[in-house]
Amino acid sequence: MPNPVPAAVPGLPLARLHEIHDMLALALDATENPKGYPQPIREARSYMRSALRHTVKLMGAV
Protein backbone atom coordinates (compact mmCIF):
# COMPACT_ATOMS: atom_id res chain seq x y z
CA MET A 1 0.00 0.00 0.00
CA PRO A 2 1.56 3.36 -0.99
CA ASN A 3 2.09 5.98 1.66
CA PRO A 4 -0.53 8.75 1.26
CA VAL A 5 1.63 11.30 3.13
CA PRO A 6 4.49 12.48 0.86
CA ALA A 7 6.33 14.08 3.81
CA ALA A 8 6.62 10.65 5.42
CA VAL A 9 8.55 9.19 2.50
CA PRO A 10 11.97 8.22 3.90
CA GLY A 11 14.97 10.25 2.86
CA LEU A 12 15.54 13.48 1.00
CA PRO A 13 17.52 13.96 -2.18
CA LEU A 14 21.07 15.08 -1.40
CA ALA A 15 20.60 18.22 -3.50
CA ARG A 16 17.67 19.22 -1.26
CA LEU A 17 19.78 18.72 1.87
CA HIS A 18 22.51 20.93 0.40
CA GLU A 19 19.89 23.58 -0.37
CA ILE A 20 18.56 23.47 3.20
CA HIS A 21 22.13 23.69 4.53
CA ASP A 22 22.85 26.75 2.39
CA MET A 23 19.63 28.50 3.44
CA LEU A 24 20.37 27.94 7.13
CA ALA A 25 23.93 29.21 6.72
CA LEU A 26 22.67 32.31 4.87
CA ALA A 27 20.07 32.96 7.59
CA LEU A 28 22.79 32.83 10.24
CA ASP A 29 24.97 35.18 8.20
CA ALA A 30 22.08 37.60 7.66
CA THR A 31 21.34 37.83 11.37
CA GLU A 32 24.95 38.24 12.48
CA ASN A 33 25.48 41.29 14.67
CA PRO A 34 28.85 42.17 16.27
CA LYS A 35 27.06 44.17 19.01
CA GLY A 36 25.25 41.14 20.43
CA TYR A 37 21.71 39.81 20.27
CA PRO A 38 18.50 40.15 22.24
CA GLN A 39 17.24 36.92 23.81
CA PRO A 40 14.71 35.98 21.07
CA ILE A 41 17.36 36.33 18.35
CA ARG A 42 19.87 34.26 20.39
CA GLU A 43 17.26 31.52 20.68
CA ALA A 44 16.39 31.65 16.97
CA ARG A 45 20.08 31.48 16.00
CA SER A 46 20.54 28.54 18.37
CA TYR A 47 17.71 26.67 16.63
CA MET A 48 19.22 27.47 13.23
CA ARG A 49 22.65 26.19 14.32
CA SER A 50 21.04 23.01 15.63
CA ALA A 51 19.14 22.50 12.36
CA LEU A 52 22.38 23.13 10.46
CA ARG A 53 24.20 20.45 12.50
CA HIS A 54 21.39 17.95 11.90
CA THR A 55 21.44 18.71 8.18
CA VAL A 56 25.19 18.11 8.04
CA LYS A 57 24.70 14.76 9.82
CA LEU A 58 22.00 13.78 7.32
CA MET A 59 24.21 14.75 4.39
CA GLY A 60 26.99 12.58 5.79
CA ALA A 61 24.62 9.64 6.15
CA VAL A 62 23.55 9.78 2.50
Z-matrix of the N, CA and C atoms (Angstrom, degrees):
N
C 1 1.456
C 2 1.533 1 108.19
N 3 1.328 2 118.90 1 125.63
C 4 1.460 3 121.14 2 -179.95
C 5 1.531 4 111.33 3 -69.46
N 6 1.316 5 114.57 4 150.80
C 7 1.452 6 120.34 5 179.78
C 8 1.530 7 109.30 6 -77.94
N 9 1.349 8 119.07 7 121.78
C 10 1.457 9 121.03 8 -177.92
C 11 1.534 10 113.78 9 -77.06
N 12 1.341 11 117.32 10 -9.31
C 13 1.464 12 121.15 11 -178.04
C 14 1.524 13 108.80 12 -107.07
N 15 1.364 14 118.03 13 102.37
C 16 1.462 15 120.12 14 -176.69
C 17 1.524 16 113.25 15 -58.47
N 18 1.334 17 118.37 16 -31.18
C 19 1.465 18 120.81 17 -178.83
C 20 1.522 19 111.48 18 -67.68
N 21 1.322 20 117.46 19 -18.91
C 22 1.457 21 120.50 20 -177.98
C 23 1.523 22 112.38 21 -90.67
N 24 1.323 23 117.00 22 1.27
C 25 1.458 24 120.21 23 177.90
C 26 1.526 25 107.53 24 -68.07
N 27 1.329 26 118.63 25 129.54
C 28 1.466 27 119.48 26 -175.19
C 29 1.529 28 112.44 27 -67.95
N 30 1.310 29 114.54 28 138.98
C 31 1.453 30 121.20 29 173.67
C 32 1.518 31 114.29 30 83.07
N 33 1.313 32 114.52 31 153.36
C 34 1.457 33 122.49 32 174.74
C 35 1.516 34 107.76 33 -125.31
N 36 1.323 35 117.57 34 148.11
C 37 1.461 36 118.87 35 175.24
C 38 1.532 37 109.58 36 -60.41
N 39 1.322 38 116.34 37 143.43
C 40 1.456 39 121.33 38 -177.96
C 41 1.520 40 111.30 39 -58.10
N 42 1.321 41 118.04 40 -36.94
C 43 1.460 42 120.86 41 178.84
C 44 1.527 43 110.65 42 -60.80
N 45 1.332 44 117.43 43 -37.42
C 46 1.469 45 120.88 44 179.19
C 47 1.525 46 110.21 45 -67.96
N 48 1.332 47 117.52 46 -39.16
C 49 1.462 48 120.26 47 177.49
C 50 1.524 49 111.20 48 -63.72
N 51 1.328 50 117.15 49 -39.64
C 52 1.466 51 120.52 50 177.55
C 53 1.529 52 110.15 51 -64.28
N 54 1.328 53 116.45 52 -38.66
C 55 1.465 54 120.69 53 179.03
C 56 1.530 55 110.62 54 -64.49
N 57 1.323 56 117.03 55 -43.59
C 58 1.466 57 121.49 56 178.29
C 59 1.528 58 109.68 57 -62.90
N 60 1.320 59 116.99 58 -43.46
C 61 1.463 60 122.15 59 178.26
C 62 1.528 61 110.20 60 -57.77
N 63 1.315 62 116.81 61 -47.47
C 64 1.463 63 120.88 62 -178.41
C 65 1.529 64 111.50 63 -63.75
N 66 1.329 65 116.96 64 -40.95
C 67 1.467 66 119.93 65 179.76
C 68 1.530 67 111.51 66 -65.04
N 69 1.328 68 116.77 67 -40.56
C 70 1.461 69 119.72 68 177.99
C 71 1.527 70 111.06 69 -65.21
N 72 1.322 71 116.67 70 -42.58
C 73 1.468 72 120.47 71 178.69
C 74 1.527 73 110.49 72 -62.98
N 75 1.334 74 117.43 73 -42.09
C 76 1.465 75 120.71 74 178.47
C 77 1.532 76 111.27 75 -65.45
N 78 1.322 77 117.42 76 -37.60
C 79 1.466 78 120.43 77 178.21
C 80 1.525 79 110.42 78 -64.41
N 81 1.329 80 117.29 79 -40.49
C 82 1.462 81 120.22 80 177.02
C 83 1.528 82 110.64 81 -64.72
N 84 1.319 83 116.84 82 -43.08
C 85 1.466 84 120.69 83 178.17
C 86 1.528 85 111.03 84 -61.67
N 87 1.323 86 116.95 85 -42.28
C 88 1.458 87 121.30 86 -176.46
C 89 1.526 88 112.42 87 -67.52
N 90 1.316 89 116.98 88 -26.53
C 91 1.464 90 119.96 89 -178.13
C 92 1.526 91 112.52 90 -98.50
N 93 1.318 92 117.53 91 4.25
C 94 1.463 93 120.54 92 -178.96
C 95 1.522 94 110.21 93 -66.17
N 96 1.327 95 115.28 94 135.98
C 97 1.455 96 121.15 95 -178.65
C 98 1.529 97 108.38 96 -144.50
N 99 1.333 98 118.61 97 115.48
C 100 1.467 99 120.73 98 -178.04
C 101 1.529 100 113.64 99 -66.55
N 102 1.330 101 117.91 100 -15.02
C 103 1.470 102 121.35 101 -178.12
C 104 1.523 103 112.93 102 -88.14
N 105 1.323 104 117.71 103 -2.35
C 106 1.453 105 120.64 104 -178.62
C 107 1.523 106 111.79 105 105.49
N 108 1.326 107 115.35 106 179.93
C 109 1.458 108 120.93 107 -173.33
C 110 1.517 109 110.34 108 -136.23
N 111 1.330 110 116.60 109 144.61
C 112 1.468 111 118.61 110 169.19
C 113 1.539 112 109.21 111 -71.39
N 114 1.296 113 116.12 112 161.93
C 115 1.467 114 121.82 113 -175.16
C 116 1.529 115 113.87 114 -52.38
N 117 1.334 116 120.70 115 -47.37
C 118 1.476 117 118.78 116 -179.02
C 119 1.537 118 112.94 117 -61.20
N 120 1.320 119 117.45 118 -36.36
C 121 1.465 120 120.14 119 179.35
C 122 1.523 121 110.08 120 -71.38
N 123 1.341 122 117.87 121 -38.19
C 124 1.477 123 120.10 122 176.26
C 125 1.524 124 110.44 123 -59.21
N 126 1.338 125 115.54 124 -43.46
C 127 1.466 126 119.49 125 179.49
C 128 1.522 127 110.96 126 -64.51
N 129 1.326 128 117.07 127 -45.16
C 130 1.466 129 120.47 128 -179.32
C 131 1.529 130 110.67 129 -62.02
N 132 1.329 131 117.25 130 -42.50
C 133 1.465 132 120.51 131 178.68
C 134 1.533 133 110.89 132 -65.48
N 135 1.317 134 116.57 133 -34.80
C 136 1.463 135 120.36 134 177.11
C 137 1.527 136 110.82 135 -63.42
N 138 1.330 137 116.09 136 -43.02
C 139 1.467 138 120.01 137 177.91
C 140 1.522 139 110.96 138 -64.70
N 141 1.324 140 116.91 139 -38.90
C 142 1.471 141 120.16 140 178.84
C 143 1.527 142 110.66 141 -65.52
N 144 1.344 143 117.17 142 -42.09
C 145 1.469 144 119.66 143 178.56
C 146 1.527 145 110.69 144 -63.51
N 147 1.331 146 116.33 145 -39.72
C 148 1.460 147 120.11 146 177.84
C 149 1.531 148 110.66 147 -63.46
N 150 1.320 149 117.10 148 -45.30
C 151 1.470 150 120.74 149 178.09
C 152 1.522 151 110.50 150 -62.30
N 153 1.329 152 117.08 151 -37.53
C 154 1.458 153 121.20 152 178.61
C 155 1.530 154 110.35 153 -64.07
N 156 1.332 155 116.91 154 -43.82
C 157 1.476 156 120.19 155 177.72
C 158 1.527 157 111.44 156 -61.51
N 159 1.330 158 116.66 157 -43.58
C 160 1.466 159 120.10 158 179.23
C 161 1.524 160 111.18 159 -63.81
N 162 1.314 161 116.72 160 -39.08
C 163 1.467 162 120.95 161 178.52
C 164 1.520 163 110.31 162 -63.17
N 165 1.332 164 116.46 163 -43.51
C 166 1.470 165 120.11 164 178.50
C 167 1.524 166 110.40 165 -61.20
N 168 1.335 167 116.93 166 -41.29
C 169 1.476 168 120.00 167 177.92
C 170 1.528 169 110.89 168 -62.39
N 171 1.338 170 116.52 169 -42.88
C 172 1.464 171 119.97 170 178.73
C 173 1.528 172 111.43 171 -63.56
N 174 1.326 173 116.63 172 -39.75
C 175 1.466 174 119.74 173 179.75
C 176 1.525 175 110.60 174 -65.50
N 177 1.328 176 116.48 175 -34.02
C 178 1.458 177 119.59 176 178.38
C 179 1.516 178 112.36 177 -72.19
N 180 1.323 179 116.06 178 -26.84
C 181 1.466 180 120.55 179 -178.85
C 182 1.514 181 112.05 180 -79.37
N 183 1.333 182 117.60 181 -18.69
C 184 1.466 183 120.79 182 -176.17
C 185 1.511 184 109.99 183 -80.53
